[in-house]
Amino acid sequence: MLRKNGTTELRMETLSLPSADLGPESSLPDLLGENILQNQLIFCLDEDDEIFEGYGRQENVYPYRQYNTYGKDLKHRQVKTFVLENNYLKAVFLPEYGGRLWSLFDKQAGKDLLYKNDVLQFRNLAVRNAWFSGGVEWNIGVIGHSPFTTAPLYAAALQDKNGTPILRMYEYERIRSVYYQMDFWLEENDRALNCRMRIVNEQEQVVPMYWWSNIAVPEHEDGRILVPAEKAYTFADGKVFKVNIPIVDGVDITRYHDIPLSVDYFFDIEDSSPKYIAHVDQDGYGLLQLSTSRLRSRKLFSWGHNRASRHWQEFLTKDGGNYLEIQAGLAKTQYGCIPMAPHTAWEWMEQYGPIQLSDEQMASPHKTASCLLTQQLIQEKRISNLEQKLKDTKELAKTKGELLQSGSGYGAFTPPKSSAKHLAFRLEDSGLKQWHHFLQTGLLHEPSPLTPPDAFWNSDEIFTRLQETIESKNSHNWYAHYQLGVCLFNRKSHKKARKEWKASYALQPNPWTCHGLGCSYYADGKKDKAVSWILKGIKQRSQDASYLKECFKLLHLCQAYPEIIQCYETLPGSPANRLTFYYIYANAKLGQTRKALSLLEKDGGLVMEDIREGEDSLEQLWTDLHKAVAGTEDEVPFPFVFKAF
């Protein structure tokens, strides 16, 4: 037991859960990035919509690395959890997976308010690739899912003046260089989980900021959502536009089971309206999520109801069933960030708890039902009480806690000065300790050229120190030249990056500069040179799955089909299915259509564990090959269907 007050407890437990092997972080920096759907949209909006379209877009998630070597096989693993519980609710968190709220169990009704997956099955939907469905995910910093989706957070325990136990989870987000913390608690008589969120920008400049709480809820055949809005932003055919709700193209989207395709609806809630969204089953029972005013927006995401939608739902679980997401965010949509001023702290409260709609509400159309719910929340003072709770806990949010779990050590390089000084960051990783030594002495360590790099940086301090010492203390250090090249590439200085990488390779041939030079030449349209360097790297890292995935992707982008075939056929062991896809594709492009189709359909069809959300490569490849071989256009087999919109 970590903390207890009356019937309210905070404790640590383990959960036995069938889980895939996440695998290690990639050995390479994320220089080219993954495909992010929100970065490719065209906006067709009014002049007063002000949704900051495209603001804060990122081409990659550097300095974070991808998680791209997870497996598909599930086995029972012990997953660490923190549990908050009182007489009414039991909340289960996964601190090693971004602090995910995995379960919120209503003890009075005997039901979980969230969609709780029966497995941890990783798929390629996040900015760092690996993602899993279920519960409530807390997304910060960049458009898309959080860089911490599958990473541990710092965790601490504290209590309020009445002894109520509080679970705090926090981290330092390196792309925006901000601190964020989440405080969770249940008072003795609470029938809703309290979540107090805080983001701190201690820098001198404005930063683009993003936050969305993504709430997975079980899909019911006669389920519905309620939200205080009459319009919503949505997209179709690559364009963003505004629609009236609830009826869109003849479908009542608030009765989501009839939505045909995968789609987002960002509800345009008036500033004066309470900020909430509810999801209920056919009996009117379900989850109510409400917040203070800063968390202004709400969203519905549905996978839709076609073949690809069904495939995605099955792809993400074992027997967990179907789900949808209701979400809450800082901006009007997820198509852009919003500006956060220097020396600023943003704070808000969220609450998650059960709701039971009346027969009158359930029988009413959406506008009437949501108005009745709004009136009820106002009469019960739920909104005003929540705003007051935010004010009352302002000092508590700046109180230090007892550390329960460490996160990354990067926050120790930029320790909080004022608004976040109560957050403790630990420098425990040996590689990061060597970087700390570099800042103090100017001498950078020089690991073996076959050892994966230990850290990557977007820190101005590190970049400046590397520049200052590269011609003096580190002139003969291959690793210093390599790291400086990575920093330069991330700052769009490709020519200067190549100079450093070539100096690194001349001092000590290594696969990391081969990858960097391949990315740099590809980015500048010099594909032949890119391919030459990539091939050199593959020879040195032929058993590194993450390295191979990145380099085969580069060869694929460079249309180096003979080289893909040659490399693939000389790889040891059983290559990852993503590499097999590139091999099949290369054979198809070189006219080996029958061979390619046979390989694609082998054993019931190629399963790419890391197929990207929105990617239709398998479907398109089968269509082209089947037409070339059979001469007909037939329905695409189910294993290859993933395009849900």
C-alpha positions as CSV (number, residue, x, y, z in Angstrom):
1,M,0.0,0.0,0.0
2,L,1.5,3.3,-1.1
3,R,-1.1,5.6,0.4
4,K,-4.5,5.2,2.2
5,N,-7.1,7.5,3.6
6,G,-10.4,6.0,4.9
7,T,-11.7,3.9,2.0
8,T,-9.5,5.5,-0.6
9,E,-6.3,3.7,-1.6
10,L,-3.3,4.2,-3.9
11,R,-1.4,1.0,-4.4
12,M,1.0,-0.7,-6.8
13,E,0.1,-4.0,-8.4
14,T,0.9,-6.2,-11.4
15,L,-1.4,-7.2,-14.2
16,S,-0.9,-10.5,-16.1
17,L,-1.8,-9.5,-19.7
18,P,-1.1,-11.3,-23.0
19,S,1.4,-8.9,-24.6
20,A,3.6,-8.7,-27.7
21,D,7.3,-8.1,-27.2
22,L,7.7,-4.3,-27.7
23,G,11.4,-4.7,-28.5
24,P,14.1,-2.0,-28.0
25,E,14.1,1.4,-29.5
26,S,15.5,1.7,-33.0
27,S,19.3,2.0,-33.2
28,L,18.8,4.9,-35.6
29,P,17.6,8.5,-35.2
30,D,14.2,9.3,-36.7
31,L,15.5,11.5,-39.6
32,L,12.8,10.8,-42.3
33,G,9.8,10.2,-40.0
34,E,6.6,8.2,-40.5
35,N,3.6,9.1,-42.6
36,I,1.3,11.4,-40.5
37,L,-2.2,11.8,-42.0
38,Q,-2.9,15.2,-40.4
39,N,0.2,16.7,-42.2
40,Q,-1.3,16.2,-45.7
41,L,-4.7,17.9,-45.5
42,I,-6.2,20.8,-47.5
43,F,-8.4,23.2,-45.5
44,C,-11.7,24.6,-46.7
45,L,-12.8,26.7,-43.8
46,D,-14.2,30.1,-43.0
47,E,-12.0,33.1,-42.0
48,D,-13.3,33.0,-38.4
49,D,-12.7,29.3,-37.7
50,E,-9.1,29.9,-36.4
51,I,-8.0,26.3,-36.0
52,F,-4.3,27.0,-36.6
53,E,-4.2,24.6,-39.5
54,G,-0.8,23.0,-39.9
55,Y,0.8,25.0,-37.1
56,G,3.4,22.9,-35.3
57,R,3.7,20.1,-37.9
58,Q,6.7,17.8,-37.5
59,E,8.3,15.8,-40.3
60,N,9.7,13.4,-37.8
61,V,9.8,12.9,-34.0
62,Y,13.6,13.4,-33.7
63,P,15.2,13.3,-31.1
64,Y,13.0,10.4,-30.2
65,R,13.5,7.0,-31.9
66,Q,11.1,4.7,-33.4
67,Y,9.8,1.5,-31.8
68,N,9.6,-0.6,-34.9
69,T,10.7,-4.1,-34.0
70,Y,7.8,-5.3,-31.9
71,G,6.6,-8.9,-32.5
72,K,3.2,-10.3,-33.2
73,D,3.2,-13.3,-30.8
74,L,1.4,-12.8,-27.5
75,K,2.5,-14.3,-24.2
76,H,1.5,-13.5,-20.7
77,R,3.6,-10.8,-19.2
78,Q,3.5,-9.0,-15.8
79,V,2.6,-5.4,-16.4
80,K,3.2,-2.9,-13.6
81,T,0.1,-0.9,-12.6
82,F,-0.9,1.8,-10.1
83,V,-4.4,1.6,-8.7
84,L,-6.6,4.3,-7.2
85,E,-9.7,2.9,-5.5
86,N,-12.6,4.1,-3.3
87,N,-16.1,2.6,-2.6
88,Y,-17.3,3.7,-6.0
89,L,-14.5,3.5,-8.6
90,K,-11.3,1.5,-9.3
91,A,-8.9,3.2,-11.7
92,V,-5.9,1.2,-13.1
93,F,-3.0,3.0,-14.7
94,L,0.0,1.6,-16.8
95,P,2.9,3.8,-15.7
96,E,5.4,2.1,-18.1
97,Y,3.1,2.8,-21.1
98,G,2.7,6.6,-21.0
99,G,0.6,6.5,-17.8
100,R,-2.4,5.0,-19.8
101,L,-5.6,4.8,-17.8
102,W,-6.2,1.2,-18.6
103,S,-9.5,0.6,-16.7
104,L,-12.1,2.7,-14.8
105,F,-14.4,0.2,-13.1
106,D,-17.8,1.4,-11.8
107,K,-18.1,-0.8,-8.6
108,Q,-21.8,0.1,-8.1
109,A,-22.8,-1.0,-11.6
110,G,-20.2,-3.7,-12.0
111,K,-19.1,-2.4,-15.4
112,D,-16.0,-0.9,-16.9
113,L,-16.5,2.6,-18.3
114,L,-13.7,2.3,-20.8
115,Y,-12.9,-0.1,-23.6
116,K,-10.3,-2.4,-22.0
117,N,-8.4,-4.4,-24.6
118,D,-7.7,-8.0,-23.6
119,V,-4.1,-7.8,-25.0
120,L,-1.2,-5.4,-25.5
121,Q,-0.9,-5.7,-29.3
122,F,1.4,-3.1,-30.8
123,R,0.6,-1.6,-34.2
124,N,1.9,1.3,-36.3
125,L,-0.4,4.1,-35.4
126,A,1.8,6.4,-33.3
127,V,4.4,9.0,-34.0
128,R,7.0,6.5,-32.8
129,N,5.3,3.6,-34.6
130,A,4.2,1.3,-31.8
131,W,0.7,1.9,-30.3
132,F,-2.0,-0.1,-28.7
133,S,-5.7,0.4,-28.2
134,G,-7.7,0.7,-25.1
135,G,-8.2,3.0,-22.1
136,V,-7.3,6.7,-22.0
137,E,-4.1,7.9,-23.6
138,W,-2.6,11.2,-22.8
139,N,-1.1,12.9,-25.9
140,I,1.2,15.9,-25.7
141,G,3.5,17.9,-27.8
142,V,3.2,16.9,-31.4
143,I,0.3,16.1,-33.8
144,G,-0.6,12.4,-33.4
145,H,-0.1,10.0,-30.5
146,S,2.3,10.9,-27.7
147,P,6.1,10.2,-27.9
148,F,5.5,8.4,-24.6
149,T,2.8,6.0,-25.8
150,T,5.0,3.0,-25.0
151,A,7.5,4.6,-22.7
152,P,7.6,4.9,-18.9
153,L,6.8,8.1,-17.1
154,Y,8.1,9.4,-13.7
155,A,5.6,8.5,-11.0
156,A,5.3,9.9,-7.5
157,A,2.9,9.7,-4.6
158,L,1.6,12.6,-2.4
159,Q,-1.5,13.6,-0.5
160,D,-3.7,16.6,0.0
161,K,-4.4,18.3,3.4
162,N,-7.1,15.7,4.2
163,G,-4.8,12.8,3.5
164,T,-6.3,11.9,0.2
165,P,-3.7,9.9,-1.8
166,I,-2.6,11.4,-5.2
167,L,-0.8,9.6,-8.0
168,R,1.4,11.9,-10.1
169,M,3.0,11.0,-13.4
170,Y,5.2,13.4,-15.3
171,E,8.0,13.9,-17.9
172,Y,10.0,16.3,-19.9
173,E,8.9,16.4,-23.5
174,R,11.9,17.0,-25.7
175,I,10.5,18.3,-29.0
176,R,8.7,21.2,-27.4
177,S,11.1,21.4,-24.4
178,V,8.2,21.5,-21.8
179,Y,7.4,19.7,-18.6
180,Y,4.1,18.1,-18.0
181,Q,2.5,16.5,-15.1
182,M,-0.8,14.6,-14.4
183,D,-2.2,14.3,-10.9
184,F,-4.9,11.7,-10.3
185,W,-7.0,11.1,-7.2
186,L,-10.3,9.8,-5.8
187,E,-11.7,11.4,-2.7
188,E,-13.7,9.2,-0.3
189,N,-17.1,10.0,-1.8
190,D,-16.0,10.7,-5.4
191,R,-18.0,9.1,-8.1
192,A,-15.7,10.5,-10.8
193,L,-11.9,10.3,-11.2
194,N,-10.1,13.6,-10.8
195,C,-7.3,14.4,-13.3
196,R,-5.4,17.6,-12.9
197,M,-3.2,18.4,-15.8
198,R,-0.3,20.9,-16.1
199,I,2.0,21.9,-18.9
200,V,4.9,24.3,-18.2
201,N,6.9,26.3,-20.8
202,E,9.8,27.9,-19.0
203,Q,11.5,29.0,-22.3
204,E,12.0,32.4,-23.7
205,Q,10.0,31.6,-26.9
206,V,6.5,30.7,-28.0
207,V,6.1,27.0,-28.7
208,P,3.4,25.1,-30.6
209,M,1.4,23.0,-28.1
210,Y,-0.8,20.0,-28.5
211,W,-2.9,17.9,-26.0
212,W,-5.6,15.4,-26.6
213,S,-6.9,12.9,-24.1
214,N,-7.9,9.9,-26.2
215,I,-10.7,7.9,-24.6
216,A,-11.5,4.4,-25.9
217,V,-15.0,3.2,-25.2
218,P,-16.8,0.0,-26.2
219,E,-18.9,0.2,-29.3
220,H,-22.6,-0.6,-28.8
221,E,-25.0,-1.4,-31.6
222,D,-27.5,1.1,-30.2
223,G,-24.9,3.3,-28.5
224,R,-24.8,7.1,-28.8
225,I,-22.8,10.1,-27.8
226,L,-23.9,13.5,-26.4
227,V,-21.9,16.7,-26.9
228,P,-23.0,20.3,-26.6
229,A,-22.4,21.2,-30.2
230,E,-24.4,21.7,-33.5
231,K,-21.4,21.8,-35.9
232,A,-18.2,19.8,-36.3
233,Y,-15.0,19.9,-38.3
234,T,-14.3,16.7,-40.4
235,F,-12.4,15.5,-43.4
236,A,-13.0,13.5,-46.6
237,D,-10.9,13.1,-49.7
238,G,-8.0,14.9,-48.1
239,K,-10.0,18.1,-47.3
240,V,-11.1,19.6,-44.0
241,F,-14.4,21.3,-43.8
242,K,-17.3,22.1,-41.4
243,V,-20.6,20.2,-41.2
244,N,-23.9,20.5,-39.3
245,I,-24.5,17.7,-36.9
246,P,-26.0,15.2,-36.0
247,I,-27.0,14.3,-39.6
248,V,-24.1,14.1,-42.0
249,D,-24.7,12.6,-45.4
250,G,-27.9,11.1,-44.2
251,V,-26.3,9.4,-41.1
252,D,-26.8,10.4,-37.5
253,I,-23.1,10.4,-36.4
254,T,-24.1,10.6,-32.7
255,R,-25.6,7.2,-33.2
256,Y,-22.2,6.0,-34.5
257,H,-23.0,2.5,-35.6
258,D,-24.2,3.7,-39.0
259,I,-21.0,5.6,-39.8
260,P,-19.7,3.9,-43.0
261,L,-16.0,5.0,-43.2
262,S,-13.2,5.8,-40.8
263,V,-13.6,9.4,-39.8
264,D,-13.0,12.2,-37.2
265,Y,-15.6,14.7,-36.0
266,F,-14.2,17.6,-34.0
267,F,-17.2,19.2,-32.3
268,D,-17.3,23.0,-32.4
269,I,-18.3,23.8,-28.8
270,E,-19.3,27.4,-27.9
271,D,-17.0,29.2,-25.5
272,S,-19.8,29.7,-23.1
273,S,-20.9,26.1,-23.1
274,P,-19.8,23.4,-20.6
275,K,-17.0,21.2,-21.9
276,Y,-18.1,17.6,-21.9
277,I,-18.8,14.5,-23.9
278,A,-20.8,11.4,-22.9
279,H,-21.0,7.9,-24.4
280,V,-23.9,5.6,-23.4
281,D,-25.2,2.2,-24.3
282,Q,-28.8,1.4,-25.3
283,D,-29.9,1.7,-21.7
284,G,-28.5,5.2,-21.3
285,Y,-25.6,4.1,-19.1
286,G,-22.0,5.0,-19.8
287,L,-19.1,7.4,-19.4
288,L,-19.2,11.2,-18.8
289,Q,-16.0,13.1,-19.4
290,L,-16.0,16.8,-18.5
291,S,-13.4,19.4,-17.9
292,T,-12.6,23.0,-17.1
293,S,-12.7,25.5,-19.9
294,R,-9.1,25.3,-21.1
295,L,-9.7,21.8,-22.6
296,R,-12.2,23.3,-25.0
297,S,-12.7,20.6,-27.7
298,R,-14.3,17.2,-28.1
299,K,-14.0,14.6,-30.8
300,L,-15.5,11.4,-32.0
301,F,-13.3,8.9,-33.9
302,S,-15.0,5.9,-35.5
303,W,-13.2,3.2,-37.5
304,G,-16.4,3.0,-39.6
305,H,-18.2,-0.1,-40.7
306,N,-16.7,-1.5,-43.8
307,R,-14.3,-4.4,-44.5
308,A,-11.1,-2.4,-43.7
309,S,-12.7,-1.0,-40.6
310,R,-13.5,-4.5,-39.4
311,H,-9.9,-5.6,-40.2
312,W,-8.4,-2.8,-38.2
313,Q,-10.6,-3.6,-35.2
314,E,-9.6,-7.2,-35.3
315,F,-5.9,-6.3,-36.0
316,L,-5.7,-4.4,-32.7
317,T,-7.1,-7.0,-30.3
318,K,-7.7,-10.7,-29.7
319,D,-11.2,-10.9,-28.3
320,G,-11.7,-7.4,-27.0
321,G,-14.4,-6.5,-29.5
322,N,-14.9,-3.2,-31.2
323,Y,-14.3,0.3,-29.8
324,L,-14.5,4.0,-30.8
325,E,-12.8,7.0,-29.3
326,I,-14.2,10.1,-27.7
327,Q,-11.5,12.7,-27.2
328,A,-10.8,16.0,-25.5
329,G,-8.2,18.6,-26.6
330,L,-6.8,22.1,-26.2
331,A,-7.3,23.1,-29.8
332,K,-10.4,23.0,-32.0
333,T,-9.0,20.1,-34.0
334,Q,-5.9,17.9,-34.2
335,Y,-4.9,19.4,-37.5
336,G,-2.6,22.0,-35.8
337,C,-1.1,23.0,-32.5
338,I,-1.8,26.2,-30.7
339,P,0.8,28.8,-29.5
340,M,1.9,28.6,-25.9
341,A,3.5,31.8,-24.5
342,P,6.9,31.9,-22.8
343,H,7.1,31.4,-19.0
344,T,3.6,30.0,-19.0
345,A,1.8,27.2,-17.2
346,W,-1.4,25.8,-18.6
347,E,-3.6,23.9,-16.2
348,W,-7.0,22.2,-16.3
349,M,-9.1,19.5,-14.7
350,E,-10.8,16.5,-16.2
351,Q,-13.2,14.1,-14.6
352,Y,-14.2,10.7,-15.7
353,G,-17.2,8.9,-14.2
354,P,-20.5,7.1,-14.8
355,I,-23.6,8.6,-16.1
356,Q,-27.2,7.4,-16.5
357,L,-29.4,9.2,-18.9
358,S,-33.1,9.4,-18.3
359,D,-35.8,7.8,-20.5
360,E,-36.6,11.3,-21.7
361,Q,-33.0,12.0,-22.7
362,M,-32.7,8.7,-24.5
363,A,-35.9,9.2,-26.4
364,S,-34.9,12.7,-27.5
365,P,-33.0,13.8,-30.6
366,H,-29.4,14.8,-30.0
367,K,-29.9,18.6,-29.6
368,T,-32.6,18.1,-27.0
369,A,-30.8,15.4,-25.2
370,S,-27.6,17.3,-25.0
371,C,-29.4,20.5,-23.8
372,L,-31.0,18.5,-21.0
373,L,-27.7,17.1,-20.0
374,T,-26.1,20.6,-20.1
375,Q,-28.9,21.9,-17.9
376,Q,-28.4,19.0,-15.5
377,L,-24.6,19.6,-15.2
378,I,-25.2,23.3,-14.5
379,Q,-27.9,22.7,-11.9
380,E,-25.7,20.1,-10.2
381,K,-22.9,22.7,-10.2
382,R,-20.6,20.1,-11.8
383,I,-18.8,22.6,-14.0
384,S,-18.5,25.4,-11.4
385,N,-17.3,22.9,-8.7
386,L,-14.7,21.6,-11.1
387,E,-13.4,25.1,-11.9
388,Q,-13.2,25.7,-8.1
389,K,-11.4,22.5,-7.6
390,L,-8.8,23.6,-10.1
391,K,-8.2,26.8,-8.1
392,D,-8.2,25.1,-4.8
393,T,-5.5,22.6,-5.8
394,K,-3.1,25.2,-7.4
395,E,-0.5,25.0,-4.7
396,L,-0.9,21.3,-4.2
397,A,0.0,20.9,-7.9
398,K,3.4,22.5,-7.0
399,T,4.1,20.2,-4.0
400,K,6.9,17.6,-4.3
401,G,5.9,13.9,-4.2
402,E,7.7,10.7,-3.1
403,L,9.3,9.2,-6.2
404,L,7.9,5.8,-7.1
405,Q,9.3,5.3,-10.6
406,S,11.8,7.0,-12.8
407,G,11.4,8.0,-16.4
408,S,14.0,9.3,-18.9
409,G,17.0,11.2,-17.7
410,Y,16.7,14.0,-20.3
411,G,14.9,16.3,-17.9
412,A,18.0,16.3,-15.8
413,F,19.9,18.2,-18.6
414,T,17.4,21.1,-18.4
415,P,16.3,21.0,-14.7
416,P,13.2,23.0,-14.0
417,K,13.8,26.5,-12.7
418,S,10.6,27.8,-11.2
419,S,7.1,26.7,-12.2
420,A,8.1,23.0,-12.4
421,K,11.0,22.9,-9.9
422,H,8.9,20.5,-7.7
423,L,9.4,17.8,-10.4
424,A,12.5,15.6,-9.8
425,F,14.4,14.1,-12.7
426,R,17.2,11.5,-12.3
427,L,20.3,11.0,-14.4
428,E,20.7,7.2,-14.1
429,D,21.5,6.1,-17.6
430,S,25.3,5.5,-18.1
431,G,25.2,7.0,-21.7
432,L,23.5,10.1,-20.5
433,K,26.0,10.5,-17.7
434,Q,28.8,10.5,-20.3
435,W,26.9,13.3,-22.2
436,H,26.7,15.2,-18.9
437,H,30.4,14.8,-18.6
438,F,30.8,16.2,-22.1
439,L,28.9,19.4,-21.2
440,Q,31.3,19.9,-18.3
441,T,34.6,19.1,-20.0
442,G,34.0,19.4,-23.7
443,L,35.3,15.8,-24.3
444,L,32.8,13.5,-25.8
445,H,33.1,9.7,-25.3
446,E,34.0,7.5,-28.3
447,P,32.1,4.2,-28.3
448,S,32.8,1.2,-30.6
449,P,31.6,2.0,-34.2
450,L,29.3,-1.0,-34.1
451,T,27.6,0.0,-30.8
452,P,24.3,1.8,-31.5
453,P,24.4,5.5,-30.5
454,D,23.3,6.1,-27.0
455,A,21.4,9.4,-27.3
456,F,20.2,12.0,-29.8
457,W,19.6,15.7,-29.1
458,N,17.7,18.7,-30.3
459,S,19.2,20.7,-27.4
460,D,20.8,24.0,-28.5
461,E,23.3,23.6,-25.6
462,I,24.5,20.2,-26.9
463,F,24.6,21.5,-30.5
464,T,26.6,24.6,-29.6
465,R,29.0,22.6,-27.4
466,L,29.6,20.1,-30.3
467,Q,30.4,23.0,-32.7
468,E,32.7,24.6,-30.2
469,T,34.8,21.5,-29.5
470,I,34.7,19.7,-32.9
471,E,38.0,21.3,-34.1
472,S,39.8,21.1,-30.8
473,K,39.0,18.5,-28.2
474,N,36.9,16.2,-30.5
475,S,38.6,16.7,-33.9
476,H,39.6,13.0,-34.1
477,N,36.5,11.6,-32.4
478,W,34.3,9.8,-35.1
479,Y,31.3,9.8,-32.7
480,A,31.4,13.6,-32.2
481,H,31.5,14.2,-35.9
482,Y,28.6,11.8,-36.3
483,Q,26.5,13.5,-33.6
484,L,27.2,16.9,-35.0
485,G,26.0,15.7,-38.4
486,V,22.8,14.5,-36.9
487,C,22.1,17.8,-35.3
488,L,22.9,19.7,-38.5
489,F,20.6,17.5,-40.6
490,N,17.8,18.1,-38.1
491,R,18.4,21.8,-38.6
492,K,18.1,21.4,-42.4
493,S,21.8,22.0,-43.0
494,H,22.2,18.9,-45.2
495,K,25.5,20.0,-46.9
496,K,27.2,20.7,-43.5
497,A,25.8,17.4,-42.1
498,R,27.4,15.5,-45.0
499,K,30.7,17.1,-44.3
500,E,30.6,16.0,-40.7
501,W,29.4,12.5,-41.5
502,K,32.1,12.0,-44.1
503,A,34.7,13.2,-41.6
504,S,33.3,10.6,-39.1
505,Y,33.5,7.8,-41.7
506,A,37.0,8.7,-42.6
507,L,38.1,8.5,-39.0
508,Q,36.2,5.2,-38.4
509,P,33.9,3.4,-40.9
510,N,30.6,3.0,-39.2
511,P,27.0,2.2,-40.2
512,W,25.5,5.2,-38.5
513,T,27.1,7.7,-40.9
514,C,26.1,5.5,-43.8
515,H,22.5,5.9,-42.8
516,G,22.8,9.6,-42.3
517,L,24.5,10.1,-45.7
518,G,21.8,8.0,-47.3
519,C,19.0,10.1,-45.7
520,S,20.8,13.3,-46.7
521,Y,21.4,12.4,-50.3
522,Y,17.8,11.1,-50.6
523,A,16.4,14.3,-49.2
524,D,18.4,16.3,-51.7
525,G,17.3,14.1,-54.6
526,K,20.6,12.4,-55.2
527,K,19.3,8.8,-55.1
528,D,22.3,7.0,-56.6
529,K,24.6,8.4,-53.9
530,A,22.0,7.6,-51.3
531,V,21.8,4.0,-52.4
532,S,25.6,3.6,-52.4
533,W,25.8,4.7,-48.8
534,I,22.8,2.6,-47.7
535,L,24.3,-0.5,-49.1
536,K,27.6,0.1,-47.2
537,G,25.6,0.4,-44.0
538,I,23.5,-2.8,-44.5
539,K,26.7,-4.8,-44.9
540,Q,27.7,-3.7,-41.4
541,R,24.3,-4.2,-39.7
542,S,22.8,-7.2,-41.4
543,Q,21.3,-8.5,-38.2
544,D,19.9,-5.3,-36.8
545,A,16.2,-5.4,-37.5
546,S,15.5,-1.7,-36.9
547,Y,18.5,-0.7,-39.0
548,L,17.4,-2.9,-41.9
549,K,13.8,-1.6,-41.8
550,E,15.0,2.0,-42.1
551,C,17.5,1.2,-44.8
552,F,15.2,-1.0,-46.9
553,K,12.7,1.8,-46.7
554,L,15.3,4.2,-48.1
555,L,16.1,1.8,-50.9
556,H,12.4,1.4,-51.6
557,L,12.0,5.2,-51.7
558,C,15.0,5.4,-54.1
559,Q,13.4,2.7,-56.3
560,A,16.5,0.6,-56.0
561,Y,14.7,-2.6,-56.8
562,P,17.7,-4.8,-57.9
563,E,19.6,-3.8,-54.8
564,I,16.6,-4.7,-52.6
565,I,16.4,-8.2,-54.1
566,Q,20.1,-8.7,-53.8
567,C,20.2,-7.6,-50.1
568,Y,17.1,-9.5,-49.1
569,E,18.3,-12.8,-50.5
570,T,21.6,-12.5,-48.6
571,L,20.0,-11.7,-45.2
572,P,20.5,-14.2,-42.4
573,G,17.6,-15.8,-40.6
574,S,14.0,-14.9,-41.2
575,P,13.6,-11.3,-42.4
576,A,10.8,-9.1,-40.9
577,N,7.6,-9.1,-42.9
578,R,8.1,-5.4,-43.7
579,L,11.3,-6.3,-45.5
580,T,9.5,-9.2,-47.3
581,F,7.0,-6.6,-48.6
582,Y,9.8,-4.5,-50.1
583,Y,11.2,-7.7,-51.6
584,I,7.9,-8.7,-53.2
585,Y,7.3,-5.1,-54.4
586,A,10.8,-5.1,-56.0
587,N,10.1,-8.3,-57.8
588,A,6.8,-6.9,-59.1
589,K,8.5,-3.8,-60.4
590,L,11.1,-5.9,-62.2
591,G,8.4,-8.0,-64.0
592,Q,8.4,-11.0,-61.7
593,T,4.6,-10.7,-61.2
594,R,3.8,-14.4,-60.7
595,K,6.6,-14.9,-58.2
596,A,5.5,-11.7,-56.4
597,L,1.9,-12.7,-56.2
598,S,2.8,-16.2,-55.0
599,L,4.9,-14.7,-52.2
600,L,2.3,-12.2,-51.3
601,E,-0.5,-14.8,-51.0
602,K,1.8,-17.4,-49.3
603,D,0.4,-18.9,-46.0
604,G,-2.9,-17.1,-46.4
605,G,-1.4,-13.7,-47.1
606,L,1.5,-11.5,-45.9
607,V,0.8,-10.0,-42.5
608,M,2.7,-6.7,-42.0
609,E,2.6,-6.2,-38.2
610,D,3.7,-2.6,-38.8
611,I,1.4,-1.5,-41.6
612,R,0.7,2.2,-41.1
613,E,-2.7,3.6,-40.4
614,G,-3.9,5.0,-43.8
615,E,-1.5,2.8,-45.7
616,D,-3.0,0.9,-48.6
617,S,0.2,-0.6,-50.0
618,L,-0.8,-4.3,-49.5
619,E,-4.2,-3.7,-51.1
620,Q,-2.8,-1.8,-54.1
621,L,0.0,-4.3,-54.6
622,W,-2.4,-7.3,-54.6
623,T,-4.7,-5.5,-57.0
624,D,-2.0,-4.7,-59.5
625,L,-0.5,-8.2,-59.3
626,H,-3.8,-10.1,-59.5
627,K,-4.8,-8.0,-62.6
628,A,-1.5,-8.7,-64.3
629,V,-1.6,-12.4,-63.6
630,A,-5.3,-13.2,-63.8
631,G,-6.4,-10.4,-66.2
632,T,-9.4,-9.6,-64.0
633,E,-10.3,-7.1,-61.3
634,D,-11.7,-9.0,-58.3
635,E,-12.4,-8.2,-54.6
636,V,-9.3,-7.8,-52.6
637,P,-8.8,-10.6,-50.1
638,F,-9.5,-9.6,-46.5
639,P,-5.9,-9.9,-45.2
640,F,-4.8,-7.1,-47.5
641,V,-7.7,-4.7,-46.8
642,F,-6.7,-1.8,-44.5
643,K,-7.9,1.4,-46.2
644,A,-10.8,2.3,-44.0
645,F,-11.7,5.8,-45.4
